Amino acid sequence: MEYRRFGNTGMNVSRLSLGAMTFGRGLDRGESARVVDDALDNGINFIDTADSYFDSEEILGEILTPDKRERVFLATKVYRQFCRDGKAARNSRVNILNSLERSLRLLNTDYVDLYQLHHPDPDTPIQETLETLDTIVKQGKARYVGVSNHYAWQMAHMLGEAKARGYEPIVSYQANYSILDRQLEFEAIEFLRKFNIALMCYSPLSSGVLTGKYHTGQGIPEGSRATVIKYIEPYINDDTVGRIVEELKPIAAEQGLQLNQLAILWLLAKPEATTIILGGSRPEHFSQIYEIMDRTLPSEVVERIDALSEARIYCQYLNQGHRTAPALNPWA
């Protein structure tokens, strides 16, 4: 396993990290424990979850015994409105402090290594949010703070306000990034490079589309994740996406890879990608990726895929803040 410095921090994190969104939803508790153990055995030292991932935090809290907890950097996020009958804004002081205490209790830990704003919140002044994040770092309940699903201008604003007021700055950005979702290359990548912000890449397989199991014009397979995760359907019905996937298949075959393995190796070839978050609904979804940890893609193959999928730079962000709140739940 390769490790990389996590932006402007002292953390050295594994290039592959473990996403726990499906813990308790797709993976039962026994399978989740097996997935965590396999991840640790394969050198993964970074686990990501969120307060909105159903029972994920609780299950992780059971799995991460003290010895395992000491082996990993643990990250979670705030977005759900658990307190005050939902009347506290998502990134308000009240909601952040309440949600963090809840997450720590469920995760069975005194602190998290990274605490992230899951989405922007237009209802809370950014100064209030930043001051609250600064407080939880000073209290030792979070080692660092970051964001997910923000635009570059929003992160720049946060860095400027934090510097002007002496607050802890954000150190990381978690974003949707894959061969089919390259929107952040248009603007955010340059920002991340300039300010040395760590990039955590989620949905590297575009919610399963880059496994090749969906086919444009043939509908949604019964029992697939697309029957539950509603935002997969636009990919399945997009002719450009279908063409890209079909043209990727022979490239994978040429390299002796499965399509999902090719997609992960393409991301690992991107120098700005600090860590790629692996997810899955079965333990074998993870083990297939561990099989290729010692592989790299030739530069000419990376360039070929870049050219093939260039159109996917100039399309709408999947999970950005302009979406309505109900749609931000990937299972809605």
C-alpha positions in Angstrom: 0.0 0.0 0.0 1.2 3.5 -0.9 0.8 6.3 1.6 0.6 10.0 1.0 0.7 13.2 3.1 -2.8 14.4 3.7 -2.5 18.0 2.6 -1.3 20.5 5.2 -1.4 18.0 8.0 1.0 15.5 9.6 -1.2 12.5 8.6 0.2 10.0 6.1 -2.9 8.2 4.7 -3.3 5.2 2.5 -4.0 5.9 -1.2 -7.1 3.6 -0.8 -9.4 4.4 2.1 -12.5 2.6 3.3 -15.9 4.2 2.9 -18.5 2.9 5.4 -21.7 4.3 3.7 -23.0 0.7 3.1 -22.4 -0.5 6.6 -25.9 -1.6 7.8 -27.3 -0.9 4.4 -26.1 -3.5 2.0 -23.4 -5.0 4.3 -24.7 -6.5 7.6 -22.7 -6.2 10.8 -20.7 -9.4 10.3 -19.8 -8.5 6.7 -18.9 -4.9 7.8 -16.5 -6.3 10.4 -14.9 -8.6 7.8 -14.5 -5.6 5.4 -12.8 -3.5 8.1 -10.5 -6.4 9.0 -9.6 -7.0 5.3 -8.9 -3.3 4.8 -6.6 -3.2 7.8 -4.8 -6.3 6.6 -4.3 -4.7 3.2 -2.7 -1.6 4.7 -5.7 0.8 4.7 -5.4 3.3 7.6 -8.3 5.7 6.8 -12.0 5.1 7.3 -14.7 7.6 6.3 -18.3 7.7 7.4 -21.1 10.3 8.1 -23.9 11.0 10.4 -26.4 10.5 7.5 -25.1 6.9 6.7 -27.9 5.1 8.6 -26.3 2.8 11.2 -22.7 3.2 9.9 -21.3 5.1 12.8 -22.8 2.7 15.4 -21.5 -0.3 13.5 -18.1 1.2 13.2 -18.1 1.9 16.9 -18.6 -1.8 17.6 -16.0 -2.9 15.1 -13.2 -0.5 16.0 -12.0 -1.9 19.3 -9.3 0.2 21.0 -6.4 -1.5 19.2 -8.1 -1.2 15.8 -9.0 2.5 16.5 -5.4 3.3 17.1 -4.5 1.9 13.7 -6.7 4.2 11.6 -7.5 7.8 10.9 -11.2 8.1 11.4 -13.4 10.7 9.5 -17.0 11.6 9.7 -19.3 14.3 8.5 -22.2 16.5 9.7 -25.4 17.2 7.8 -28.4 15.7 9.5 -30.6 17.8 11.7 -30.9 15.6 14.7 -31.6 18.3 17.3 -34.2 20.9 18.2 -36.8 19.2 16.1 -34.9 19.9 13.0 -35.0 23.7 13.6 -31.2 24.2 13.9 -29.5 24.9 10.5 -27.3 22.1 9.3 -23.9 23.9 9.8 -25.0 26.0 12.7 -23.2 25.9 16.1 -26.1 24.1 17.7 -26.3 21.4 15.1 -22.6 20.8 14.6 -21.9 20.4 18.4 -24.9 18.2 18.8 -24.1 16.0 15.8 -20.4 15.7 16.8 -21.3 14.5 20.3 -23.7 12.0 18.8 -21.1 10.8 16.3 -18.4 10.4 19.0 -20.9 8.4 21.2 -21.9 6.1 18.3 -18.3 5.7 17.1 -17.2 4.9 20.7 -14.3 7.3 20.5 -13.2 10.6 22.2 -12.2 12.2 19.0 -12.2 11.9 15.2 -9.2 12.7 13.0 -11.2 14.6 10.4 -14.6 16.3 10.8 -16.2 17.4 7.6 -19.1 19.6 6.5 -21.0 17.2 4.3 -22.6 20.0 2.2 -22.7 23.8 2.2 -25.4 25.4 4.3 -26.8 28.7 3.0 -28.8 29.2 6.2 -25.8 29.6 8.5 -23.2 32.5 8.4 -19.9 31.0 7.4 -18.2 32.8 10.3 -20.4 30.9 12.8 -19.6 27.6 11.1 -15.8 28.3 11.1 -15.8 29.4 14.7 -17.5 26.2 15.8 -15.1 24.0 13.8 -12.2 25.9 15.4 -13.7 25.3 18.8 -14.0 21.5 18.3 -10.4 21.3 17.2 -9.2 23.3 20.2 -11.3 21.0 22.4 -9.5 18.0 21.0 -12.7 16.4 19.7 -11.5 16.7 16.1 -7.9 16.8 14.9 -8.6 18.5 11.6 -11.6 19.8 9.6 -12.6 19.6 6.0 -15.5 19.8 3.6 -17.4 17.7 1.0 -19.4 18.6 -2.0 -18.4 22.3 -2.0 -17.4 24.5 -4.9 -13.8 25.9 -5.2 -15.1 29.5 -4.5 -16.8 28.3 -1.3 -13.6 26.7 0.0 -11.5 29.8 -1.0 -14.0 31.9 1.0 -13.6 29.6 4.0 -9.8 29.7 3.9 -9.8 33.5 3.7 -12.2 33.9 6.6 -10.3 31.4 8.7 -7.0 33.1 8.1 -8.4 36.5 8.8 -10.0 35.4 12.1 -7.3 33.0 13.3 -9.5 29.9 12.9 -8.4 26.4 12.0 -8.4 26.1 8.2 -10.0 23.3 6.2 -7.4 20.8 5.1 -9.4 18.5 2.8 -12.0 18.2 0.1 -14.2 15.1 -0.4 -15.6 15.1 -3.9 -17.2 12.8 -6.5 -14.4 11.9 -8.9 -14.2 9.2 -11.5 -13.8 8.6 -15.2 -17.4 9.6 -15.6 -17.3 12.5 -13.1 -14.4 14.8 -13.9 -16.1 18.1 -13.2 -13.7 19.2 -10.5 -10.9 19.2 -13.1 -12.5 22.3 -14.5 -11.8 24.5 -11.5 -11.3 22.7 -8.2 -8.1 20.8 -9.0 -6.1 24.0 -9.5 -7.4 25.4 -6.2 -6.5 22.2 -4.4 -3.0 22.2 -5.9 -2.5 25.9 -5.1 -3.4 25.5 -1.4 -2.3 21.9 -0.9 -5.8 20.7 0.1 -6.1 16.9 0.3 -8.5 15.3 -2.1 -10.7 12.4 -1.0 -12.4 10.8 -4.0 -15.7 9.2 -3.5 -17.8 7.1 -5.9 -14.8 6.1 -8.0 -17.0 3.7 -9.9 -19.9 6.1 -10.4 -22.1 4.1 -8.1 -21.4 0.9 -10.0 -21.8 2.3 -13.6 -18.1 1.7 -14.1 -18.5 -2.0 -13.4 -20.2 -2.5 -16.8 -23.4 -4.0 -15.3 -25.6 -1.3 -16.7 -26.4 -0.9 -20.4 -27.8 2.2 -22.0 -31.3 1.8 -23.2 -31.9 -1.5 -21.5 -33.5 -0.2 -18.3 -32.5 -0.8 -14.7 -31.6 -4.4 -13.7 -33.9 -5.8 -11.0 -32.1 -5.9 -7.6 -29.4 -3.5 -8.7 -28.4 -0.4 -6.6 -30.0 1.8 -9.3 -33.4 0.7 -8.1 -32.6 2.3 -4.8 -30.1 5.1 -5.5 -32.1 7.3 -7.8 -29.3 9.4 -9.2 -27.7 6.4 -11.1 -30.6 6.4 -13.6 -29.4 9.5 -15.5 -26.1 7.8 -16.2 -27.8 4.7 -17.5 -29.9 6.8 -19.9 -27.0 8.9 -21.1 -25.7 7.9 -24.5 -22.3 9.5 -24.0 -21.8 7.6 -20.7 -22.8 4.4 -22.5 -20.3 5.0 -25.3 -17.5 5.7 -22.8 -18.2 2.6 -20.8 -18.3 0.4 -23.9 -15.0 1.8 -25.2 -13.4 1.3 -21.8 -14.0 -2.4 -21.8 -11.4 -3.3 -24.5 -8.9 -1.0 -22.7 -9.4 -3.0 -19.5 -9.1 -6.3 -21.4 -5.8 -5.1 -23.0 -4.4 -4.5 -19.5 -5.7 -7.8 -18.1 -8.1 -5.9 -15.8 -11.7 -5.8 -14.9 -13.5 -2.6 -15.7 -13.8 -1.6 -12.0 -10.0 -2.2 -11.6 -9.2 0.0 -14.5 -11.3 2.8 -13.1 -9.5 2.7 -9.8 -6.0 2.6 -11.4 -7.0 5.6 -13.5 -7.7 7.6 -10.4 -4.6 6.4 -8.6 -2.6 7.8 -11.5 -4.0 11.3 -10.8 -1.4 13.1 -8.6 -4.1 15.3 -7.0 -6.0 12.3 -5.7 -4.8 11.9 -2.1 -7.0 8.9 -1.3 -9.7 7.0 -3.1 -12.6 5.9 -1.0 -13.7 2.3 -1.7 -17.3 1.3 -1.2 -19.4 -1.7 -1.9 -22.4 -3.8 -0.9 -20.4 -7.2 -0.8 -17.0 -8.0 0.7 -15.7 -9.2 -2.7 -16.3 -5.6 -4.1 -13.3 -4.6 -2.0 -11.1 -7.6 -2.5 -11.1 -7.2 -6.3 -9.4 -3.8 -5.8 -6.8 -5.1 -3.3 -5.7 -7.6 -6.0 -4.3 -4.7 -8.1 -2.6 -2.6 -5.5 0.8 -3.3 -7.0 -0.4 -2.3 -10.5 -0.1 1.1 -12.3 -1.4 2.1 -15.6 1.0 3.2 -18.4 0.8 6.9 -19.0 -0.4 6.4 -22.5 -3.4 4.4 -21.2 -4.2 7.2 -18.8 -4.0 9.7 -21.6 -6.2 7.5 -23.8 -8.9 7.4 -21.1 -8.6 11.1 -20.5 -9.3 11.8 -24.1 -12.1 9.3 -24.3 -13.9 10.8 -21.3 -13.1 14.5 -21.8 -16.8 15.4 -22.2 -17.4 14.4 -18.6 -15.4 17.4 -17.4 -18.1 19.7 -18.7 -21.3 18.5 -17.0 -23.3 19.2 -13.8 -21.9 18.2 -10.4 -23.7 15.2 -9.1 -24.0 16.1 -5.4 -23.5 19.8 -5.0 -25.1 22.3 -2.8 -27.6 23.7 -5.4 -29.5 20.4 -5.2 -32.6 20.4 -2.9 -32.1 18.8 0.5 -34.2 15.6 0.0 -32.1 14.8 -3.1 -28.9 14.9 -1.1 -29.8 11.6 0.4 -28.3 9.1 -2.1 -30.9 6.5 -1.1 -33.9 8.9 -1.5 
